[in-house]
Amino acid sequence: MRRLKQIVANYLELILTAVGLVILSIVLLLFVGKGTMTWRAATFVATAIGVLHGLIFWLVRRRQRLVRLAAIAEIRDMLEDIVNNKVQIITLSAHMLAKDQNAAILPRLERIGSTADLIAETIRHLSSESLSVWQARYQQTQDRIAQENSVR
């Protein structure tokens, strides 16, 4: 049963298309010799199948998007927890170091703290949209590097 669900999930579009074509063929065979009635029935069935396919595909894509967003949220929470723990270790270590050092290290500590806050804030705002923006920016950089290498 699990294997069948996996096959259906992997080949849903193909299965639905095949079923739609079979249904359309059956309708055409049922109305053979009925003149324009054949084509009217075929048109109606094809339109209904197209609408049904569109609705099913939209539902599948919507579910995939929701699953992807949930996964990103879970990864974001995990990263935020890990980074915040490491940032606290760095901050505490820097403060312990500051006790032993002079006041000249305090500006450096503030920079460490603000950098840690910036990292935590970046992780809090991770989303599929920010990932897409990052990928586009990274792709532009790769394209520019490839172009510069091809010119040389």
Buried (B, 14 or more C-beta within 10 A) or exposed (E): EEEEEEEEEEEEEEEBEEEBEEBBEEBBEEBEEEEEEBEEBBEEBBEEBEEEBEEEEEEBEEEEEEEEEEEBEEEBEEBBEEBBEEBEEBBEEBBEEBEEEEEEBEEEBEEBBEEBEEBBEEBEEBEEEEEEEEEEEEEEEEEEEEEEEEEE
